[in-house]
Amino acid sequence: MKRVARGLLAFCTVVIFLSTVAGCQGLMGPVKPKAKTMLFNGKDFAGWKLFIPDESVDVHDVWSVKDGVVHCKGVPNGYMRTKAKYANYRLHLEWRWPEKPTNSGVLLHAGGPDQVWPVTIECQLKSGSAGDFVLINGPGITVDGEDKQNKDKQFVAARKKEKSSEKPAGQWNSYDIHCQGDAIRCYVNGVLQNEGTAATITSGWICLQSEGSPIEFRNIYLEPAK
């Protein structure tokens, strides 16, 4: 009987410990990078979740890695997202269209259940529109003094400031996105294309969309916000 009691006590202790650890992890909040952090290791999808809503689709038929580059077929719609949530960072990534340019995007501060259109602020990658903000499913941001939030619309766009600074298909482009507090700035190939303040969401997953046609990504990393 004593052995049973001791065993039960040990089991309960382990359960309580694991519950406490899980609770503490939930209270830790988003990661705020203190040094350069490679999000993509150039070899595989460690640290990422690949999401396609149709469970009959093999996500590895949509997403693959070769020679340090992420290759995305662009169909069906979905995304690759960080498993961790982040806040206060400078995101750098490079992308190119190997074929006809169409549509994709970088989803910031994303959260909620995995779905094609999560609650998020998108920095657009649609050809000719890289640098647009798209507010998806209700968040807000103020651009040029105008509050863009409209909870009655699924998609609300805030257009970029300058003419397109994108490069032709086949050439690599750079996206530098600075997220500090409730402010976001988007630089396309070094050109400040958009900036907003008073964002109503300030942390979450970082997602790269599958949405249209083949697209490639490389050199994906975070640096501390300054």
N, CA, C and O of each residue as an XYZ file, in Angstrom:
904
protein
N       0.829     -1.208      0.000
C       0.000      0.000      0.000
C       0.864      1.259      0.000
O       0.574      2.242     -0.683
N       1.953      1.192      0.804
C       2.842      2.350      0.856
C       3.498      2.600     -0.497
O       3.683      3.745     -0.910
N       3.852      1.494     -1.189
C       4.461      1.643     -2.517
C       3.492      2.318     -3.480
O       3.877      3.188     -4.260
N       2.225      1.900     -3.412
C       1.206      2.515     -4.274
C       1.070      3.992     -3.966
O       0.979      4.820     -4.872
N       1.058      4.321     -2.670
C       0.920      5.721     -2.266
C       2.103      6.544     -2.744
O       1.936      7.650     -3.257
N       3.326      5.984     -2.569
C       4.515      6.706     -3.026
C       4.502      6.887     -4.540
O       4.873      7.942     -5.054
N       4.066      5.836     -5.255
C       3.987      5.929     -6.713
C       2.991      6.976     -7.156
O       3.247      7.739     -8.087
N       1.845      7.009     -6.481
C       0.820      7.999     -6.816
C       1.315      9.403     -6.531
O       1.064     10.326     -7.306
N       2.023      9.567     -5.409
C       2.577     10.874     -5.064
C       3.589     11.330     -6.103
O       3.591     12.492     -6.510
N       4.445     10.415     -6.529
C       5.451     10.760     -7.544
C       4.786     11.154     -8.853
O       5.199     12.114     -9.502
N       3.757     10.412     -9.239
C       3.033     10.716    -10.476
C       2.396     12.097    -10.401
O       2.493     12.888    -11.340
N       1.745     12.378     -9.275
C       1.092     13.683     -9.113
C       2.110     14.816     -9.143
O       1.845     15.890     -9.683
N       3.289     14.560     -8.551
C       4.343     15.579     -8.552
C       4.796     15.897     -9.970
O       4.987     17.063    -10.317
N       4.969     14.860    -10.792
C       5.371     15.057    -12.188
C       4.306     15.835    -12.946
O       4.627     16.754    -13.699
N       3.037     15.472    -12.753
C       1.944     16.162    -13.444
C       1.916     17.636    -13.075
O       1.772     18.496    -13.943
N       2.056     17.927    -11.777
C       2.044     19.319    -11.323
C       3.225     20.080    -11.904
O       3.086     21.230    -12.323
N       4.403     19.430    -11.928
C       5.597     20.080    -12.485
C       5.406     20.423    -13.952
O       5.692     21.543    -14.375
N       4.922     19.456    -14.731
C       4.726     19.693    -16.165
C       3.681     20.762    -16.397
O       3.831     21.577    -17.308
N       2.629     20.781    -15.601
C       1.589     21.800    -15.738
C       2.146     23.177    -15.425
O       1.803     24.162    -16.079
N       3.019     23.236    -14.407
C       3.629     24.516    -14.037
C       4.538     25.030    -15.142
O       4.524     26.216    -15.472
N       5.343     24.111    -15.719
C       6.230     24.503    -16.823
C       5.423     25.023    -17.994
O       5.753     26.062    -18.565
N       4.364     24.305    -18.360
C       3.527     24.733    -19.483
C       2.915     26.085    -19.210
O       2.837     26.937    -20.096
N       2.468     26.283    -17.948
C       1.871     27.565    -17.603
C       2.871     28.693    -17.686
O       2.557     29.782    -18.165
N       4.093     28.427    -17.212
C       5.134     29.456    -17.277
C       5.482     29.802    -18.707
O       5.693     30.969    -19.035
N       5.545     28.779    -19.572
C       5.838     29.045    -20.976
C       4.756     29.909    -21.593
O       5.041     30.782    -22.413
N       3.503     29.664    -21.194
C       2.411     30.468    -21.729
C       2.487     31.907    -21.273
O       2.029     32.813    -21.969
N       3.085     32.125    -20.066
C       3.187     33.474    -19.528
C       4.416     34.209    -20.037
O       4.532     35.420    -19.848
N       5.333     33.500    -20.677
C       6.580     34.119    -21.117
C       6.352     35.165    -22.190
O       7.128     36.115    -22.301
N       5.313     35.010    -22.973
C       5.010     35.974    -24.011
C       5.874     35.797    -25.240
O       6.618     34.822    -25.342
N       5.784     36.742    -26.188
C       6.516     36.614    -27.452
C       8.019     36.776    -27.268
O       8.487     37.405    -26.319
N       8.754     36.196    -28.193
C      10.210     36.332    -28.202
C      10.577     37.711    -28.740
O      10.072     38.137    -29.779
N      11.460     38.402    -28.024
C      11.985     39.691    -28.475
C      13.482     39.505    -28.709
O      14.250     39.449    -27.749
N      13.904     39.409    -29.958
C      15.301     39.068    -30.249
C      16.294     40.033    -29.600
O      16.116     41.250    -29.634
N      17.330     39.466    -29.017
C      18.405     40.253    -28.407
C      19.657     40.264    -29.282
O      20.579     41.048    -29.056
N      19.677     39.392    -30.274
C      20.800     39.295    -31.211
C      20.252     38.772    -32.535
O      19.088     38.383    -32.625
N      21.094     38.767    -33.549
C      20.656     38.240    -34.842
C      20.188     36.803    -34.684
O      20.879     35.975    -34.091
N      19.009     36.516    -35.219
C      18.386     35.199    -35.081
C      18.005     34.680    -36.454
O      17.161     35.272    -37.126
N      18.612     33.587    -36.878
C      18.270     32.995    -38.171
C      16.952     32.237    -38.042
O      16.857     31.281    -37.271
N      15.944     32.656    -38.789
C      14.667     31.947    -38.779
C      14.695     30.738    -39.704
O      14.035     29.732    -39.442
N      15.458     30.840    -40.782
C      15.586     29.739    -41.744
C      17.036     29.307    -41.780
O      17.928     30.107    -42.061
N      17.270     28.019    -41.489
C      18.648     27.534    -41.375
C      19.274     27.128    -42.702
O      20.429     26.704    -42.739
N      18.517     27.255    -43.797
C      19.049     26.926    -45.112
C      19.019     25.452    -45.454
O      19.426     25.058    -46.547
N      18.529     24.616    -44.510
C      18.558     23.164    -44.722
C      17.182     22.513    -44.651
O      16.874     21.606    -45.424
N      16.353     22.985    -43.714
C      15.051     22.350    -43.520
C      14.105     23.350    -42.856
O      14.417     24.537    -42.759
N      12.960     22.869    -42.406
C      11.942     23.757    -41.846
C      11.918     23.722    -40.324
O      10.864     23.907    -39.716
N      13.059     23.490    -39.711
C      13.143     23.543    -38.254
C      12.671     24.912    -37.768
O      13.121     25.940    -38.273
N      11.770     24.926    -36.795
C      11.246     26.180    -36.264
C      10.037     26.711    -37.001
O       9.498     27.758    -36.643
N       9.606     25.994    -38.034
C       8.470     26.436    -38.849
C       7.368     25.377    -38.862
O       7.633     24.184    -38.715
N       6.145     25.829    -39.038
C       5.016     24.944    -39.302
C       4.523     25.217    -40.709
O       4.334     26.374    -41.085
N       4.312     24.173    -41.490
C       3.774     24.300    -42.844
C       2.276     24.040    -42.779
O       1.840     22.991    -42.303
N       1.489     25.003    -43.261
C       0.029     24.884    -43.142
C      -0.658     24.977    -44.496
O      -0.485     25.946    -45.235
N      -1.433     23.960    -44.800
C      -2.357     23.939    -45.930
C      -3.686     23.426    -45.365
O      -3.698     22.385    -44.707
N      -4.806     24.124    -45.601
C      -6.062     23.706    -44.956
C      -6.560     22.336    -45.376
O      -7.226     21.652    -44.598
N      -6.246     21.928    -46.595
C      -6.669     20.623    -47.088
C      -5.701     19.559    -46.571
O      -4.565     19.470    -47.037
N      -6.149     18.759    -45.616
C      -5.269     17.781    -44.991
C      -4.868     16.650    -45.930
O      -3.956     15.882    -45.624
N      -5.547     16.542    -47.078
C      -5.164     15.511    -48.050
C      -3.940     15.914    -48.861
O      -3.361     15.088    -49.566
N      -3.546     17.176    -48.762
C      -2.379     17.681    -49.492
C      -1.128     17.490    -48.638
O      -1.119     17.846    -47.460
N      -0.089     16.936    -49.220
C       1.198     16.803    -48.543
C       1.902     18.156    -48.583
O       2.273     18.636    -49.655
N       2.084     18.768    -47.417
C       2.685     20.109    -47.384
C       4.072     20.120    -48.008
O       4.522     21.154    -48.501
N       4.754     18.977    -47.990
C       6.104     18.933    -48.560
C       6.084     18.835    -50.088
O       7.133     18.893    -50.729
N       4.896     18.686    -50.664
C       4.754     18.844    -52.112
C       4.616     20.315    -52.487
O       4.843     20.696    -53.636
N       4.244     21.132    -51.513
C       4.075     22.576    -51.735
C       5.350     23.327    -51.372
O       5.759     24.252    -52.075
N       5.971     22.923    -50.272
C       7.158     23.599    -49.755
C       8.347     22.636    -49.762
O       8.218     21.470    -49.390
N       9.493     23.136    -50.185
C      10.711     22.327    -50.169
C      11.919     23.242    -50.007
O      11.817     24.459    -50.164
N      13.056     22.646    -49.692
C      14.304     23.393    -49.519
C      15.370     22.780    -50.408
O      15.549     21.562    -50.428
N      16.077     23.632    -51.144
C      17.183     23.176    -51.977
C      18.211     24.288    -52.095
O      17.873     25.434    -52.392
N      19.466     23.939    -51.858
C      20.583     24.884    -52.015
C      20.365     26.172    -51.223
O      20.650     27.265    -51.711
N      19.855     26.033    -49.993
C      19.691     27.192    -49.124
C      18.513     28.075    -49.446
O      18.421     29.195    -48.944
N      17.604     27.589    -50.281
C      16.455     28.384    -50.729
C      15.162     27.626    -50.436
O      15.072     26.419    -50.662
N      14.165     28.349    -49.931
C      12.820     27.795    -49.785
C      12.105     27.919    -51.121
O      12.041     29.001    -51.705
N      11.569     26.806    -51.599
C      10.802     26.794    -52.843
C       9.338     26.532    -52.508
O       9.009     25.546    -51.849
N       8.472     27.414    -52.963
C       7.036     27.276    -52.727
C       6.321     27.229    -54.070
O       6.547     28.084    -54.926
N       5.452     26.225    -54.261
C       4.733     26.091    -55.531
C       3.662     27.159    -55.711
O       3.287     27.479    -56.839
N       3.166     27.716    -54.602
C       2.163     28.778    -54.705
C       0.732     28.296    -54.709
O      -0.182     29.109    -54.571
N       0.503     27.016    -54.860
C      -0.839     26.434    -54.792
C      -0.749     25.092    -54.066
O       0.219     24.351    -54.239
N      -1.763     24.782    -53.250
C      -2.902     25.619    -52.879
C      -2.497     26.706    -51.885
O      -1.350     26.769    -51.444
N      -3.469     27.566    -51.541
C      -3.200     28.634    -50.587
C      -2.862     28.068    -49.209
O      -3.412     27.054    -48.779
N      -1.957     28.741    -48.546
C      -1.558     28.370    -47.199
C      -0.375     29.222    -46.790
O      -0.173     30.308    -47.334
N       0.410     28.741    -45.836
C       1.596     29.497    -45.427
C       2.550     28.604    -44.650
O       2.181     27.539    -44.156
N       3.775     29.069    -44.558
C       4.726     28.543    -43.586
C       4.845     29.606    -42.509
O       4.983     30.791    -42.811
N       4.790     29.183    -41.259
C       4.836     30.166    -40.176
C       5.819     29.736    -39.099
O       6.096     28.551    -38.911
N       6.333     30.733    -38.404
C       7.196     30.436    -37.269
C       6.380     29.740    -36.188
O       5.209     30.058    -35.983
N       6.997     28.800    -35.505
C       6.321     28.164    -34.375
C       6.265     29.112    -33.182
O       5.309     29.089    -32.407
N       7.289     29.941    -33.038
C       7.320     30.929    -31.961
C       6.625     32.212    -32.401
O       6.511     32.502    -33.592
N       6.169     32.965    -31.418
C       5.623     34.293    -31.675
C       6.691     35.323    -31.333
O       7.467     35.145    -30.394
N       6.720     36.401    -32.109
C       7.773     37.403    -31.971
C       7.196     38.809    -31.851
O       6.084     39.088    -32.299
N       7.990     39.689    -31.230
C       7.658     41.111    -31.127
C       8.958     41.897    -31.114
O      10.013     41.367    -30.764
N       8.875     43.161    -31.494
C      10.024     44.070    -31.447
C      11.236     43.484    -32.165
O      12.161     42.965    -31.540
N      11.206     43.578    -33.482
C      12.279     42.981    -34.281
C      12.420     43.709    -35.613
O      11.562     44.490    -36.025
N      13.529     43.419    -36.256
C      13.733     43.804    -37.654
C      13.844     42.517    -38.464
O      14.789     41.746    -38.301
N      12.883     42.302    -39.324
C      12.850     41.102    -40.155
C      13.505     41.393    -41.497
O      13.196     42.390    -42.149
N      14.411     40.512    -41.900
C      14.998     40.586    -43.241
C      14.701     39.286    -43.965
O      14.841     38.198    -43.406
N      14.291     39.414    -45.209
C      14.152     38.233    -46.067
C      14.357     38.659    -47.509
O      14.261     39.838    -47.851
N      14.638     37.679    -48.339
C      14.791     37.920    -49.775
C      13.857     36.985    -50.525
O      13.678     35.829    -50.141
N      13.262     37.496    -51.602
C      12.342     36.679    -52.393
C      12.544     36.941    -53.877
O      13.064     37.983    -54.278
N      12.125     35.982    -54.677
C      12.100     36.186    -56.121
C      11.018     35.288    -56.726
O      10.592     34.290    -56.145
N      10.606     35.695    -57.908
C       9.639     34.926    -58.692
C      10.403     34.175    -59.772
O      10.945     34.815    -60.673
N      10.473     32.844    -59.727
C      11.199     32.114    -60.768
C      10.447     32.068    -62.090
O      11.034     31.842    -63.147
N       9.133     32.286    -62.013
C       8.297     32.294    -63.215
C       7.509     33.603    -63.237
O       8.024     34.637    -62.811
N       6.281     33.573    -63.723
C       5.463     34.777    -63.774
C       5.145     35.271    -62.365
O       4.658     34.491    -61.545
N       5.407     36.546    -62.058
C       5.092     37.071    -60.726
C       3.578     37.145    -60.516
O       2.839     37.577    -61.401
N       3.133     36.721    -59.342
C       1.710     36.845    -59.022
C       1.549     37.397    -57.609
O       1.689     38.602    -57.397
N       1.256     36.526    -56.641
C       0.850     37.014    -55.326
C       1.480     36.194    -54.208
O       1.663     34.983    -54.333
N       1.803     36.862    -53.133
C       2.244     36.252    -51.887
C       2.244     37.368    -50.855
O       1.815     38.485    -51.145
N       2.717     37.076    -49.668
C       2.759     38.111    -48.654
C       3.497     37.643    -47.418
O       3.689     36.447    -47.198
N       3.908     38.615    -46.615
C       4.518     38.361    -45.315
C       3.491     38.753    -44.264
O       3.116     39.922    -44.162
N       3.037     37.785    -43.487
C       2.027     38.039    -42.470
C       2.715     38.293    -41.136
O       3.500     37.471    -40.662
N       2.410     39.443    -40.536
C       3.023     39.854    -39.274
C       2.029     39.740    -38.128
O       0.823     39.901    -38.315
N       2.554     39.460    -36.936
C       1.734     39.450    -35.714
C       0.511     38.550    -35.867
O      -0.552     38.844    -35.321
N       0.663     37.458    -36.608
C      -0.468     36.566    -36.870
C      -0.774     35.721    -35.639
O       0.109     35.423    -34.834
N      -2.050     35.339    -35.508
C      -2.447     34.517    -34.380
C      -3.807     33.899    -34.600
O      -4.407     34.035    -35.666
N      -4.286     33.212    -33.569
C      -5.556     32.510    -33.672
C      -5.361     31.133    -34.255
O      -4.229     30.662    -34.364
N      -6.447     30.472    -34.633
C      -6.309     29.148    -35.250
C      -5.652     29.262    -36.618
O      -5.791     30.281    -37.295
N      -4.934     28.217    -37.027
C      -4.363     28.202    -38.369
C      -5.489     28.175    -39.388
O      -6.345     27.291    -39.359
N      -5.483     29.149    -40.288
C      -6.446     29.239    -41.376
C      -5.805     30.064    -42.479
O      -4.847     30.795    -42.228
N      -6.320     29.957    -43.693
C      -5.696     30.654    -44.824
C      -5.563     32.141    -44.538
O      -4.545     32.750    -44.869
N      -6.592     32.733    -43.921
C      -6.571     34.162    -43.618
C      -6.674     34.342    -42.104
O      -7.774     34.540    -41.589
N      -5.558     34.278    -41.382
C      -5.597     34.499    -39.934
C      -5.755     35.984    -39.620
O      -5.703     36.823    -40.519
N      -5.944     36.297    -38.369
C      -5.897     37.691    -37.934
C      -4.444     38.140    -38.040
O      -3.564     37.568    -37.397
N      -4.195     39.163    -38.851
C      -2.802     39.530    -39.131
C      -2.728     40.880    -39.828
O      -3.730     41.393    -40.326
N      -1.532     41.445    -39.857
C      -1.206     42.590    -40.703
C      -0.222     42.084    -41.751
O       0.882     41.647    -41.425
N      -0.633     42.148    -43.000
C       0.202     41.648    -44.094
C       1.038     42.764    -44.699
O       0.545     43.865    -44.945
N       2.305     42.466    -44.933
C       3.128     43.292    -45.809
C       3.125     42.588    -47.164
O       3.683     41.503    -47.328
N       2.494     43.225    -48.103
C       2.161     42.614    -49.389
C       3.414     42.250    -50.199
O       4.421     42.957    -50.179
N       3.309     41.118    -50.911
C       4.321     40.732    -51.896
C       3.725     40.611    -53.290
O       4.427     40.229    -54.226
N       2.464     40.924    -53.443
C       1.832     40.872    -54.759
C       2.643     41.697    -55.747
O       3.056     42.817    -55.444
N       2.867     41.137    -56.932
C       3.702     41.816    -57.922
C       3.188     43.225    -58.203
O       2.016     43.413    -58.528
N       4.072     44.211    -58.077
C       3.717     45.604    -58.288
C       3.187     46.303    -57.061
O       3.038     47.525    -57.058
N       2.895     45.533    -55.998
C       2.289     46.108    -54.789
C       3.087     45.813    -53.530
O       2.592     46.037    -52.425
N       4.308     45.317    -53.671
C       5.118     45.023    -52.489
C       5.311     46.298    -51.674
O       5.778     47.315    -52.188
N       4.948     46.226    -50.410
C       4.996     47.392    -49.536
C       3.629     47.839    -49.077
O       3.526     48.594    -48.111
N       2.570     47.395    -49.743
C       1.218     47.657    -49.241
C       1.034     46.964    -47.894
O       1.605     45.900    -47.656
N       0.235     47.568    -47.013
C      -0.294     46.868    -45.852
C      -1.655     46.302    -46.223
O      -2.424     46.945    -46.937
N      -1.956     45.107    -45.743
C      -3.308     44.565    -45.840
C      -3.705     44.085    -44.449
O      -3.071     43.193    -43.885
N      -4.751     44.679    -43.909
C      -5.269     44.286    -42.603
C      -6.283     43.176    -42.824
O      -7.264     43.357    -43.546
N      -6.046     42.029    -42.203
C      -6.871     40.850    -42.448
C      -7.621     40.463    -41.176
O      -7.021     40.206    -40.132
N      -8.929     40.431    -41.290
C      -9.815     39.981    -40.203
C      -9.769     40.859    -38.958
O      -9.799     40.364    -37.831
N      -9.695     42.185    -39.181
C     -10.024     43.086    -38.089
C      -8.985     43.931    -37.419
O      -9.365     44.870    -36.720
N      -7.667     43.679    -37.573
C      -6.724     44.543    -36.867
C      -6.694     45.942    -37.468
O      -7.215     46.180    -38.558
N      -6.074     46.859    -36.737
C      -5.992     48.231    -37.216
C      -4.569     48.742    -37.228
O      -3.691     48.204    -36.555
N      -4.354     49.795    -38.007
C      -3.087     50.520    -38.023
C      -3.379     51.906    -38.580
O      -4.281     52.076    -39.400
N      -2.619     52.887    -38.137
C      -2.793     54.259    -38.609
C      -1.683     54.591    -39.599
O      -0.499     54.462    -39.288
N      -2.082     55.020    -40.795
C      -1.138     55.363    -41.858
C      -1.427     56.786    -42.312
O      -2.559     57.111    -42.671
N      -0.405     57.635    -42.295
C      -0.572     59.041    -42.681
C      -1.736     59.693    -41.939
O      -2.517     60.448    -42.517
N      -1.835     59.385    -40.650
C      -2.854     60.001    -39.812
C      -4.243     59.413    -39.925
O      -5.163     59.875    -39.251
N      -4.417     58.400    -40.766
C      -5.739     57.799    -40.967
C      -5.796     56.408    -40.340
O      -4.972     55.543    -40.637
N      -6.776     56.212    -39.474
C      -6.995     54.899    -38.868
C      -7.626     53.986    -39.910
O      -8.733     54.249    -40.380
N      -6.930     52.921    -40.270
C      -7.390     52.041    -41.347
C      -8.275     50.890    -40.863
O      -8.739     50.088    -41.674
N      -8.508     50.803    -39.571
C      -9.260     49.658    -39.064
C     -10.714     49.688    -39.524
O     -11.378     50.723    -39.461
N     -11.195     48.540    -39.987
C     -12.602     48.361    -40.347
C     -12.951     46.902    -40.078
O     -12.670     46.028    -40.899
N     -13.553     46.646    -38.949
C     -13.834     45.271    -38.538
C     -14.933     44.618    -39.366
O     -15.156     43.412    -39.263
N     -15.623     45.413    -40.190
C     -16.687     44.857    -41.037
C     -16.150     44.297    -42.349
O     -16.880     43.639    -43.090
N     -14.869     44.556    -42.640
C     -14.269     44.068    -43.879
C     -13.163     43.064    -43.556
O     -12.392     43.248    -42.614
N     -13.103     42.002    -44.357
C     -12.065     41.000    -44.126
C     -10.692     41.510    -44.537
O      -9.685     41.175    -43.913
N     -10.656     42.324    -45.593
C      -9.388     42.842    -46.106
C      -9.469     44.359    -46.231
O     -10.392     44.884    -46.853
N      -8.504     45.062    -45.642
C      -8.417     46.520    -45.754
C      -6.985     46.856    -46.157
O      -6.039     46.481    -45.463
N      -6.824     47.555    -47.265
C      -5.485     47.857    -47.783
C      -5.067     49.284    -47.460
O      -5.891     50.199    -47.447
N      -3.779     49.458    -47.198
C      -3.157     50.774    -47.075
C      -2.000     50.788    -48.066
O      -0.989     50.117    -47.862
N      -2.156     51.548    -49.128
C      -1.234     51.465    -50.258
C       0.150     52.019    -49.929
O       0.308     52.885    -49.069
N       1.130     51.498    -50.631
C       2.516     51.922    -50.456
C       2.700     53.372    -50.889
O       1.870     53.934    -51.603
N       3.807     53.967    -50.441
C       4.046     55.387    -50.645
C       4.640     55.719    -52.014
O       4.312     56.747    -52.606
N       5.508     54.851    -52.508
C       6.293     55.163    -53.696
C       5.927     54.238    -54.852
O       5.225     53.244    -54.663
N       6.411     54.574    -56.057
C       6.245     53.647    -57.172
C       7.008     52.367    -56.859
O       7.881     52.349    -55.992
N       6.676     51.315    -57.560
C       7.256     50.008    -57.253
C       8.785     50.042    -57.294
O       9.389     50.571    -58.227
N       9.392     49.465    -56.256
C      10.854     49.332    -56.224
C      11.267     47.868    -56.375
O      12.385     47.490    -56.026
N      10.350     47.048    -56.901
C      10.623     45.625    -57.099
C      11.497     45.389    -58.330
O      11.538     46.209    -59.247
N      12.187     44.263    -58.329
C      13.009     43.865    -59.465
C      12.247     42.886    -60.349
O      11.272     42.284    -59.901
N      12.675     42.718    -61.590
C      11.970     41.808    -62.504
C      12.025     40.359    -62.030
O      12.861     39.990    -61.206
N      11.124     39.557    -62.564
C      11.104     38.123    -62.258
C      12.480     37.514    -62.494
O      13.165     37.852    -63.459
N      12.871     36.618    -61.608
C      14.172     35.960    -61.708
C      15.255     36.620    -60.888
O      16.291     36.009    -60.628
N      15.033     37.885    -60.465
C      16.017     38.590    -59.651
C      15.570     38.608    -58.193
O      14.377     38.634    -57.892
N      16.552     38.595    -57.300
C      16.254     38.604    -55.873
C      15.912     40.008    -55.385
O      16.570     40.987    -55.740
N      14.869     40.083    -54.565
C      14.450     41.315    -53.896
C      14.690     41.178    -52.399
O      14.732     40.069    -51.866
N      14.847     42.310    -51.727
C      14.971     42.289    -50.268
C      13.773     42.987    -49.627
O      13.279     44.000    -50.123
N      13.327     42.419    -48.522
C      12.261     43.012    -47.704
C      12.836     43.193    -46.309
O      13.294     42.232    -45.692
N      12.811     44.423    -45.812
C      13.224     44.714    -44.448
C      12.039     45.347    -43.740
O      11.589     46.433    -44.103
N      11.546     44.657    -42.735
C      10.330     45.063    -42.044
C      10.671     45.292    -40.579
O      11.102     44.375    -39.880
N      10.473     46.527    -40.119
C      10.826     46.902    -38.758
C       9.552     46.982    -37.919
O       8.658     47.776    -38.210
N       9.479     46.169    -36.895
C       8.334     46.153    -35.984
C       8.824     46.534    -34.593
O       9.558     45.778    -33.956
N       8.418     47.699    -34.130
C       8.821     48.155    -32.800
C       7.601     48.709    -32.090
O       7.018     49.705    -32.520
N       7.217     48.058    -30.995
C       5.990     48.460    -30.319
C       4.815     48.324    -31.264
O       4.583     47.255    -31.830
N       4.068     49.415    -31.435
C       2.902     49.377    -32.328
C       3.193     49.978    -33.700
O       2.270     50.293    -34.452
N       4.479     50.138    -34.024
C       4.868     50.734    -35.309
C       5.441     49.673    -36.247
O       6.094     48.725    -35.811
N       5.182     49.853    -37.553
C       5.703     48.953    -38.584
C       6.224     49.793    -39.743
O       5.557     50.726    -40.192
N       7.415     49.459    -40.222
C       7.965     50.087    -41.425
C       8.368     48.999    -42.411
O       8.921     47.971    -42.019
N       8.090     49.226    -43.690
C       8.395     48.254    -44.747
C       9.333     48.869    -45.773
O       9.017     49.896    -46.373
N      10.479     48.245    -45.973
C      11.446     48.676    -46.974
C      11.564     47.595    -48.044
O      11.831     46.434    -47.730
N      11.367     47.970    -49.294
C      11.502     47.051    -50.420
C      12.739     47.456    -51.209
O      12.775     48.531    -51.808
N      13.751     46.594    -51.209
C      15.027     46.907    -51.859
C      15.573     48.255    -51.394
O      16.088     49.048    -52.183
N      15.445     48.489    -50.086
C      16.001     49.689    -49.477
C      15.122     50.917    -49.533
O      15.475     51.941    -48.948
N      13.994     50.855    -50.211
C      13.083     51.997    -50.338
C      11.976     51.879    -49.296
O      11.286     50.861    -49.234
N      11.803     52.918    -48.475
C      10.711     52.923    -47.503
C       9.386     53.041    -48.247
O       9.064     54.093    -48.798
N       8.629     51.958    -48.258
C       7.381     51.936    -49.013
C       6.150     52.171    -48.146
O       5.115     52.608    -48.650
N       6.248     51.889    -46.862
C       5.074     52.080    -46.015
C       5.500     52.155    -44.561
O       6.509     51.574    -44.161
N       4.717     52.878    -43.779
C       4.932     52.920    -42.341
C       3.619     53.242    -41.654
O       2.817     54.039    -42.142
N       3.421     52.614    -40.524
C       2.192     52.825    -39.774
C       2.468     52.777    -38.286
O       3.481     52.236    -37.844
N       1.551     53.351    -37.517
C       1.651     53.355    -36.063
C       0.308     52.928    -35.484
O      -0.673     52.740    -36.204
N       0.294     52.780    -34.166
C      -0.931     52.419    -33.448
C      -1.528     51.106    -33.942
O      -2.748     50.946    -33.976
N      -0.660     50.166    -34.328
C      -1.154     48.842    -34.706
C      -1.834     48.206    -33.501
O      -1.333     48.289    -32.379
N      -2.968     47.578    -33.738
C      -3.732     46.990    -32.633
C      -3.244     45.592    -32.262
O      -3.644     45.056    -31.229
N      -2.389     44.998    -33.086
C      -1.706     43.760    -32.720
C      -0.209     44.005    -32.871
O       0.232     44.612    -33.847
N       0.562     43.536    -31.911
C       1.984     43.891    -31.878
C       2.905     42.688    -31.707
O       4.116     42.857    -31.562
N       2.362     41.502    -31.721
C       3.193     40.304    -31.624
C       2.444     39.131    -32.238
O       1.220     39.159    -32.371
N       3.189     38.108    -32.605
C       2.562     36.911    -33.163
C       3.508     36.163    -34.084
O       4.709     36.428    -34.125
N       2.940     35.225    -34.819
C       3.729     34.463    -35.786
C       4.150     35.345    -36.954
O       3.539     36.380    -37.222
N       5.188     34.924    -37.632
C       5.585     35.473    -38.926
C       5.304     34.388    -39.960
O       5.779     33.261    -39.825
N       4.534     34.726    -40.988
C       4.121     33.739    -41.991
C       4.533     34.192    -43.387
O       4.533     35.385    -43.687
N       4.883     33.235    -44.232
C       5.161     33.476    -45.647
C       4.135     32.699    -46.448
O       3.986     31.489    -46.276
N       3.428     33.398    -47.324
C       2.268     32.807    -47.977
C       2.593     31.965    -49.209
O       3.539     32.235    -49.950
N       1.780     30.948    -49.392
C       1.628     30.243    -50.671
C       0.338     30.768    -51.267
O      -0.744     30.513    -50.739
N       0.447     31.507    -52.377
C      -0.758     32.183    -52.879
C      -0.592     32.597    -54.342
O      -0.442     33.785    -54.627
N      -0.617     31.652    -55.261
C      -0.644     32.093    -56.648
C       0.251     31.329    -57.589
O      -0.235     30.570    -58.428
N       1.563     31.516    -57.466
C       2.504     30.862    -58.377
C       3.810     30.636    -57.631
O       3.977     31.133    -56.517
N       4.744     29.892    -58.229
C       5.997     29.601    -57.525
C       6.726     30.863    -57.062
O       6.834     31.848    -57.792
N       7.218     30.799    -55.832
C       7.997     31.883    -55.243
C       9.094     31.254    -54.403
O       8.934     30.148    -53.885
N      10.209     31.960    -54.270
C      11.351     31.449    -53.516
C      11.760     32.464    -52.455
O      11.633     33.673    -52.646
N      12.262     31.937    -51.319
C      12.711     32.780    -50.213
C      14.084     32.313    -49.743
O      14.422     31.134    -49.847
N      14.863     33.247    -49.229
C      16.155     32.900    -48.634
C      16.550     33.984    -47.630
O      15.910     35.032    -47.541
N      17.621     33.708    -46.873
C      18.194     34.688    -45.937
C      17.117     35.327    -45.056
O      16.925     36.543    -45.064
N      16.425     34.483    -44.304
C      15.337     34.947    -43.445
C      15.859     35.024    -42.012
O      16.193     34.001    -41.414
N      15.930     36.234    -41.466
C      16.445     36.364    -40.103
C      15.850     37.589    -39.415
O      15.282     38.477    -40.050
N      16.003     37.600    -38.091
C      15.566     38.722    -37.267
C      16.772     39.381    -36.623
O      17.777     38.732    -36.332
N      16.653     40.678    -36.409
C      17.605     41.428    -35.599
C      16.815     42.240    -34.582
O      15.628     42.494    -34.790
N      17.446     42.651    -33.489
C      16.714     43.424    -32.491
C      16.206     44.744    -33.059
O      16.856     45.362    -33.903
N      15.040     45.165    -32.588
C      14.545     46.496    -32.951
C      15.462     47.535    -32.322
O      16.018     47.319    -31.245
N      15.610     48.656    -33.003
C      16.499     49.713    -32.494
C      15.691     50.962    -32.183
O      16.252     51.966    -31.744
